[in-house]
Amino acid sequence: MHRALAEAIELFETGLANCHRSEDRKLVERYLAELGRILAAAVLEKDALGRLSQMERLFGHCWLIDQEPFEPAFAKWREFKREYEEFVVRGMTVNERLCAFSMAESYDHAAAARDLDAVRGILKTAHVDDDSIAAILAKLSADD
């Protein structure tokens, strides 16, 4: 798991070496600083889950002009993020997972509105298994 993040960092550095846009270079250097903090927290077994969300916001709000040199790095980041999230939530209840991903309120609103598609999406994001999701959806449907 940590290896995937280290590889993502290395791939961002490779992309940086092949990048010709000064705007992108500055932004990727910021990415690298944040990724280093996440790697340190993960290796030291500190909770890095909140940092993943911050990193995703940084990726989403700051666009690279030339993304092509960095596509392999983003793919490796997504691999790490998925692995880390699944690792962190093992053994957590559904409610604990919803809280860990700051989705409890969104879930409550979707469940109250009986928006089964939204509930399903929220539970998937919190890495709830398909059998549990089916049981939760069945219960919400039966409560009507």
Kinemage of the C-alpha trace (Angstrom):
@kinemage 1
@onewidth
@group {chain A} dominant
@subgroup {mainchain}
@vectorlist {calphas} color= white
{ca met a 1} P 0.000 0.000 0.000
{ca his a 2} L 2.726 2.486 0.949
{ca arg a 3} L 4.599 1.378 -2.124
{ca ala a 4} L 1.774 2.626 -4.361
{ca leu a 5} L 2.026 6.083 -2.804
{ca ala a 6} L 5.816 6.098 -3.098
{ca glu a 7} L 5.454 5.105 -6.751
{ca ala a 8} L 2.910 7.900 -7.287
{ca ile a 9} L 5.405 10.384 -5.855
{ca glu a 10} L 8.124 9.022 -8.110
{ca leu a 11} L 5.819 9.236 -11.137
{ca phe a 12} L 4.955 12.854 -10.318
{ca glu a 13} L 8.689 13.573 -10.185
{ca thr a 14} L 9.135 11.870 -13.571
{ca gly a 15} L 6.267 13.919 -14.980
{ca leu a 16} L 7.871 17.031 -13.527
{ca ala a 17} L 11.096 16.252 -15.393
{ca asn a 18} L 9.101 15.990 -18.638
{ca cys a 19} L 6.883 19.012 -17.998
{ca his a 20} L 7.464 22.194 -19.996
{ca arg a 21} L 4.839 24.419 -18.376
{ca ser a 22} L 6.131 26.562 -15.521
{ca glu a 23} L 2.609 26.848 -14.078
{ca asp a 24} L 2.339 23.064 -13.923
{ca arg a 25} L 5.803 22.687 -12.410
{ca lys a 26} L 4.897 24.951 -9.487
{ca leu a 27} L 1.624 23.129 -8.860
{ca val a 28} L 3.201 19.657 -9.058
{ca glu a 29} L 5.839 20.731 -6.543
{ca arg a 30} L 2.944 21.566 -4.218
{ca tyr a 31} L 1.404 18.149 -4.938
{ca leu a 32} L 4.718 16.494 -4.060
{ca ala a 33} L 4.947 18.330 -0.741
{ca glu a 34} L 1.440 17.227 0.240
{ca leu a 35} L 2.005 13.655 -0.952
{ca gly a 36} L 5.155 13.478 1.156
{ca arg a 37} L 3.126 14.430 4.233
{ca ile a 38} L 0.563 11.739 3.438
{ca leu a 39} L 3.289 9.129 2.972
{ca ala a 40} L 4.855 10.067 6.306
{ca ala a 41} L 1.500 9.821 8.124
{ca ala a 42} L 0.675 6.478 6.492
{ca val a 43} L 4.087 4.945 7.236
{ca leu a 44} L 3.967 6.166 10.838
{ca glu a 45} L 0.478 4.646 11.139
{ca lys a 46} L -1.157 7.973 11.862
{ca asp a 47} L -4.623 8.604 10.458
{ca ala a 48} L -4.105 10.005 6.973
{ca leu a 49} L -7.732 9.653 5.850
{ca gly a 50} L -8.471 13.378 6.224
{ca arg a 51} L -5.332 14.207 4.276
{ca leu a 52} L -6.614 12.097 1.372
{ca ser a 53} L -9.688 14.307 1.115
{ca gln a 54} L -7.525 17.423 1.232
{ca met a 55} L -5.344 16.026 -1.543
{ca glu a 56} L -8.391 15.227 -3.664
{ca arg a 57} L -9.616 18.811 -3.189
{ca leu a 58} L -6.201 20.114 -4.257
{ca phe a 59} L -6.294 17.921 -7.370
{ca gly a 60} L -9.850 19.043 -8.115
{ca his a 61} L -9.378 22.763 -7.601
{ca cys a 62} L -5.971 23.234 -9.205
{ca trp a 63} L -5.842 22.018 -12.779
{ca leu a 64} L -2.678 21.199 -14.661
{ca ile a 65} L -2.469 22.711 -18.124
{ca asp a 66} L -0.667 19.667 -19.536
{ca gln a 67} L -1.879 16.612 -17.625
{ca glu a 68} L -0.399 14.009 -19.951
{ca pro a 69} L 3.016 13.687 -18.220
{ca phe a 70} L 1.210 13.121 -14.936
{ca glu a 71} L -1.505 10.605 -15.897
{ca pro a 72} L 0.494 7.579 -14.616
{ca ala a 73} L 1.017 9.394 -11.307
{ca phe a 74} L -2.701 10.134 -10.925
{ca ala a 75} L -3.522 6.478 -11.696
{ca lys a 76} L -1.063 5.307 -9.033
{ca trp a 77} L -2.519 7.854 -6.571
{ca arg a 78} L -6.026 6.463 -7.148
{ca glu a 79} L -4.687 2.945 -6.525
{ca phe a 80} L -3.101 4.027 -3.238
{ca lys a 81} L -6.197 5.956 -2.142
{ca arg a 82} L -8.492 2.988 -2.739
{ca glu a 83} L -6.116 0.571 -0.951
{ca tyr a 84} L -5.587 2.911 1.991
{ca glu a 85} L -9.280 3.653 2.462
{ca glu a 86} L -10.145 -0.057 2.363
{ca phe a 87} L -7.357 -0.794 4.873
{ca val a 88} L -8.423 1.942 7.288
{ca val a 89} L -12.109 1.000 7.373
{ca arg a 90} L -11.633 -2.736 7.893
{ca gly a 91} L -13.401 -3.670 11.092
{ca met a 92} L -15.440 -0.456 11.230
{ca thr a 93} L -19.200 -0.494 11.433
{ca val a 94} L -21.212 1.236 8.717
{ca asn a 95} L -21.823 4.215 11.015
{ca glu a 96} L -18.120 4.467 11.846
{ca arg a 97} L -17.270 4.410 8.135
{ca leu a 98} L -19.810 7.128 7.381
{ca cys a 99} L -18.294 9.270 10.132
{ca ala a 100} L -14.725 8.524 9.001
{ca phe a 101} L -15.585 9.776 5.506
{ca ser a 102} L -17.661 12.713 6.866
{ca met a 103} L -20.727 11.345 5.106
{ca ala a 104} L -23.079 10.638 8.014
{ca glu a 105} L -25.180 13.735 7.414
{ca ser a 106} L -25.392 13.110 3.655
{ca tyr a 107} L -26.416 9.527 4.343
{ca asp a 108} L -29.090 10.616 6.841
{ca his a 109} L -30.594 13.069 4.328
{ca ala a 110} L -30.566 10.512 1.507
{ca ala a 111} L -32.054 7.817 3.752
{ca ala a 112} L -34.774 10.162 5.032
{ca ala a 113} L -35.650 11.078 1.442
{ca arg a 114} L -35.560 7.366 0.489
{ca asp a 115} L -33.125 8.260 -2.302
{ca leu a 116} L -31.827 4.720 -2.760
{ca asp a 117} L -29.387 5.645 -5.523
{ca ala a 118} L -27.794 8.303 -3.328
{ca val a 119} L -27.696 5.922 -0.345
{ca arg a 120} L -26.040 3.264 -2.515
{ca gly a 121} L -23.442 5.759 -3.768
{ca ile a 122} L -22.635 7.000 -0.285
{ca leu a 123} L -22.263 3.466 1.061
{ca lys a 124} L -20.025 2.500 -1.890
{ca thr a 125} L -17.822 5.515 -1.206
{ca ala a 126} L -17.523 4.376 2.418
{ca his a 127} L -16.399 0.919 1.167
{ca val a 128} L -19.449 -0.919 2.493
{ca asp a 129} L -19.710 -4.384 0.930
{ca asp a 130} L -22.450 -5.196 -1.589
{ca asp a 131} L -24.335 -7.602 0.709
{ca ser a 132} L -24.562 -4.990 3.463
{ca ile a 133} L -25.651 -2.342 0.971
{ca ala a 134} L -28.407 -4.654 -0.303
{ca ala a 135} L -29.601 -5.282 3.256
{ca ile a 136} L -29.622 -1.562 4.089
{ca leu a 137} L -31.504 -0.705 0.890
{ca ala a 138} L -34.026 -3.485 1.540
{ca lys a 139} L -34.623 -2.156 5.058
{ca leu a 140} L -35.082 1.406 3.774
{ca ser a 141} L -37.517 0.157 1.113
{ca ala a 142} L -39.459 -1.867 3.695
{ca asp a 143} L -39.753 1.121 6.025
{ca asp a 144} L -41.937 2.966 3.500
